[in-house]
Amino acid sequence: LADADGLQHLVSVGGGLFVAANDGLLDLDGFSGLLRIGADLTIRSNQMLSSVSGFLGVQDFAGALMITDNQALCQERVAELAAHLGVTDSAVLFGNDGACP
C-alpha cells in the first residue's frame, strides 16, 4: 500500500488507529478529512513514510501518541503533529530519522 487515499472521507475513528510495518506507504494524506481519533494513534516501522501531515486536521484526540522507527520521516514534523494534538509531554517519538525539508 503506497498511500491511504481511499480513506479521505473518514471523519471519525471511535477507537485507536494503528499504522505499522508497511514498507511501501509514502504518506498519510488520505487521513486529511479525519477530525477525531477516540483513542491511541500509533505510527510505527513504515520505512518509506515521509509525511504525517494528513493528521493535522484532527481536532479531537483522546489518546496516547506513539510515532517510532519510521526511517524516512522527519522528527521535526513528528514533533509538530504531537504539538497540534496536544500530547507533547506524553508522546513517544523516536527513530524517525528522515531528512527534514
Sequence and secondary structure as in RCSB ss.txt:
>XXXX:A:sequence
LADADGLQHLVSVGGGLFVAANDGLLDLDGFSGLLRIGADLTIRSNQMLSSVSGFLGVQDFAGALMITDNQALCQ
ERVAELAAHLGVTDSAVLFGNDGACP
>XXXX:A:secstr
    GGGTT  EESS EEEE  TT  B GGGTT  EE S EEEE  TT  B GGGTT  EE S EEEE  TTSBH
HHHHHHHHHHT TTT EEE  B    
